Amino acid sequence: MGTGADALRGSQWYDADAGPLVRPYAVTGGRTEPGPSGVRFDLIALVVVDGASDPDAETMLGPEHRALLALCQDETQSVAELAADADLPVGVVRVLLGDLLEGGHVSVCRPVPPARLPDERILREVIDGLRAL
């Protein structure tokens, strides 16, 4: 009987090129929206691990939840970075982040809405003034 990759190739849950196969709906439990509050995560929203989270509560999380926590443990990560690093679809990451947010494991800093950003004209005048120096 083979070991390692040879043994896994015969498994219906493994693809030699893609690796382990778990469908996105299985990871999220069939959910497509992040939590009952329906919060929406922008791709550039920054995720920070909440230092006050209970380590015992983290044991109740799934492996994908723990992987996301590990990825943003050392530094702040955007939703897009987490999806790329975890090799998960963005929709799945959004659902999992909703779980982590509701559980108090992470905090999310949402980007500034465009209406609150300074006018482009003002920024151009500042750049022109700096160049004149």
Beta strands, then each sheet from edge to edge (+ up, - down):
strand 1: 14-15
strand 2: 19-20
strand 3: 46-49
strand 4: 77-78
strand 5: 106-109
sheet 1: 1+ 2-
sheet 2: 4+ 3- 5+
end
